[in-house]
């Protein structure tokens, strides 16, 4: 099989005849299957490292990608990629003929921005993971999210964009919206800035709600409830900011835990009813934020020996 045909197949640009030729070639011997996996790993490595040519094919360089680690395994390729805000992890795996799935994992304290195959722009918040196909096929554009992400979806009324989470699904045609759905939390929230989205409860498919711009929906006691968005600052996390207004201190510490991947234990009872407002740059770190807050809240804090826990006294 010519490599150029395989690369067109991986890139989603192969004709129907070329796809059929790849299928027949793949099924003809186990050696061909191994060669396919090998060439797929090479193709992904070239794309992610910013290579502008792969076997004569012109590819656009992605300036925010800089590959710093490449560990090839039999079917999957795992990459650590450096972006402006830090490091996240990329995984590509071939699930079946014609379908390559990519996974982006963002560690605590980081965020990532990427463009999906259909041109949709996505920002991923800390401790988030997104899984999506290398090429959108079929009559829907489906991705899976565990965490928080902001989407600017490319309009395509013939192929709806669907965000699947562990609790609810969000279906759109073309819009700007934010989804927060961490699998280790009971909370689910979708906020709409532009366009229209339909949210459905996976546990109760008949429970659906269509949002208008400047509305958000949450899953509360098994029911979807909507309200108007009063403050858009919390969605500035994609700019590297933690914004909060009239927030309980305990809730803010939970936000810090999610962002920085550290456990915070509040031992000072006077902070139970403390309400705070402000903005912090995520890059400044949790220690600087706590130092600023303690000027008004009057507390002390210290870390344990391995610095995985902060005690606020």
Beta strands, then each sheet from edge to edge (+ up, - down):
strand 1: 53-54
strand 2: 57-58
strand 3: 67-72
strand 4: 76-83
strand 5: 86-96
strand 6: 99-106
strand 7: 112-115
strand 8: 121-124
strand 9: 128-133
strand 10: 140-152
strand 11: 160-164
strand 12: 168-172
strand 13: 176-181
strand 14: 189-194
strand 15: 197-201
strand 16: 204-211
strand 17: 215-220
strand 18: 223-228
strand 19: 241-248
strand 20: 263-266
strand 21: 275-281
strand 22: 301-303
strand 23: 309-312
sheet 1: 1+ 2-
sheet 2: 3+ 4- 5+ 6- 9+ 10- 8+ 7-
sheet 3: 3+ 4- 5+ 6- 9+ 10- 11- 12+ 15- 16+
sheet 4: 3+ 4- 5+ 6- 9+ 10- 13+ 14- 17+ 18-
sheet 5: 19+ 21-
sheet 6: 20+ 23+ 22-
end
